[in-house]
Amino acid sequence: MAEVPQNRPLKSYAAEPHNSIAAPAIDANNFELKPSLLSAVQQNQFSG
């Protein structure tokens, strides 16, 4: 792990270290979107 300097400004504690964040590889080729589901989503209005 990388060493953290002792005298850090307060704002640096709120920011996550970017070197430790890695997006996982996802291979999602095994799904199907049915036309009825697409039609239902297009016809409903979402309030939120």
Secondary structure, 3 states (H helix, E strand, C coil): CCCCCCCCCHHHHCCCCHHHCCCCCCCCCCCCCCHHHHHHHHHCCCCC
